[in-house]
């Protein structure tokens, strides 16, 4: 004896193209679309919590940002941090990838150890480096003092906080750049390199005129 399908089952069967994506679309709407719309509403309104309803001011908030010293200073620090960290990561990632592209004994083990920082979660990295950069109990200051150098305040000083954070960021993300570049190096054709060696090109010339363009 066959059981007749329920009304809900028949409804879903007739509207599968809409029924199955519906939960994902609803979730996306709740956690992405609504916050974006709410933030855009705040951006074009003057709203002081506890002092009445929001008042539409158009581009007033954006014009105020251009004259806010805190915003301009934050933008300057962001450009400084991003430019320095990305430059170091690109250069170091490229050089290390070129080195790893060579065949040497134990290369697989070295590469596996090298990518450990990239595999670590950002929270774990932050906790480890927070302890290492501690001016009192941090291992970095211990190493500096052990060789007769003065310790540093690291992230506690305005002069050293950006270089210290750049060091952490480079340590974390350079392996990712290395993996991307190394994958590209592995896919390069061998013929141009063989022809260059036959013509007597040096390693620097091969790198500059063949590896980089390819």
N, C-alpha and C positions, 0 to 999 in steps of 0.2 A: 504494500500500500504506500503510495507516494504522498508525501506531505507537501502541501502547496506552499510555495515560497511566501514569506511574509511581505507585507506592504513595504517595509523599509528595505528589504532585500531587492525587491523589484525596482524601487526608486533608485537605489545605488547602481543597479545593473544598467538602468537606462541613462544614468548620468555619471558614468565612470570618469569621464574626462574632467569633471568638476569635483566629484566626491573625494577621490584619492588625494589630489593636491591640496584640498581644503584645509586640513590640519596644519600643514606647513605654511600655507599662505596666511592663516589666522595667527600663527605664532610669529611669523615675520612682521605682520601688521602690528602686533602688540608690542614687540620688543625693538622694532626698528622704525616703522613708519610713524607711529604716534609720538615717540620721543623727538624725531626730526621735526615734525609739524609743531610740536610744543616749543622746541628751541627756536624755530623760525619766528614763532609768535612773540617769544620773549625778545628776540633780536630787534624787532621793529616797534617795541612798546617800552615805555618807562614804567617800571613796576617796583615799588618799594613795599616789601612784605609788611603787612600790618598797617599800611597807610593808604588804604583805599584800593580801588580797582586799577588795573593797568591802563595807561594812556598812550595812544598811538603817537609816535614821534618820527616815524619814517626812518631816515638814515642817521638820525641823531646819535644813536649809540655808536655807529661806525665812525662818525666824524669825531666823536669824543675819544675813541681809541687812538686816533692819529696824534692826539696831543697828550696822551697819558704816558708819562715817563716810565712807568712800570711795564707797560706793554712794549714800548720801544726797546727798553733794556732786555726784556724777555726775548724779543725778536732777534736782537743782536747776539745774545747768548746762544739761542737756538742755531743761528747761522754758524757761529763759531764752533759749537760742539759738533753739529752735523757735518760741516765742511772738513774739520780736522779728522774726525773719526772715519768718515767715508773715504777720504784720501788715503789714510793709512791702511784701511782694510783692503782697498782696491790694489794698492801697490804691494803690500805684504801677501795678499791672497794670490796675486799673479806670480810673484817670485817663488813662493812656496809651491804652487801648483807646477811651475816649470821644473822645480827640483824633484818633486814627487813623480813627475812624468818619466824620469829616468829609472832604469832597473838597477836596484842595489839590494844587497842582502838585508833581509828583515824589513823591506819596504811596507809590506802589508801590516805588520805589527805597528810600525811607526805611524802609519796613516790612521789605523784604528785608535791609537792613543791620542793622536792629534785632533780628531773630531769630537772627543769627549766634551769639551766646552760647549760645542754646538748642540750636543744631545742633551745637556743638562737643562732643566727648566729654569726660566728667568727668576722665579722666586728663590730657588736653591742658590743660584749664582749670586743674587743680591744678598742673601744671608751670609754666604761664605765670605764675600768681599767686604761686607760690613764689618765682620770680625777682623779680617786681615788688615783693613785700613784704620782700625781703631788706634788713636795716637798713644794709648797707654799699654794695651795688651796685644796690639796687632803684630803679626809676624814680620811685616815689611819694615816697621820701625826697629824691630829687634835685629833684623839683618843689617840695617843701616848702622845701628849703634855697634854691632859686633865688628864692623870694619872701621870704626872710628869716625863715622859720619853722623851728623845730627839727625834726629828724627824729624818727621814732617807731620803737619796737622792734616794733610790729605783733604778729605771732604769737609773739614771744619774750618778751612781758611778760604777766603774769596780768591786768593791768588792761585791756589792749587786744586780747587774743587773741580773745575772743568777738565784740566789735564788728567786728574785722577779718574774721573768718570769716563773720559775718552779711553784711558788704559783698560778699564773694565769692559767697555763696549767693544774695543778692538779684540780683546782676548775672547769675548763671547762669539763675535760674528765673523771674524776672519776665516775660521774653518769653513763657513758656508760659502764665502767667496772662492775659497780654494777648491771646494768640491765642484762648484759650477764651472770654474775655469779648467779644472782638471778633466771634467767630462768633455769640454770642448777640445782640449788638446788631444785626448784619446781618439777623437773622431777625425783628426786632420789626416790628409793623405800623406804617404811616405815619399812619393816621387819628387816633390820639390826639395825635400831635405837631401835626398840622395844626389840630385843634380847639383845642389849647392855645394855639397862636400866634394864632389868630383871637380867642380870649378875652383876649389880651394877657399871657399868662404869660411870665415872664422865663426866661432860660436855666437859672438855678439852680433855679427852681421846676419846670421841665420835667424836669431831671435828678432832683430829689428825689422828685417825685410821680408821674413816669411811668417814667423809665428804670430806676431802682432797683427799684421793685415788679415791673416786667415782667421 
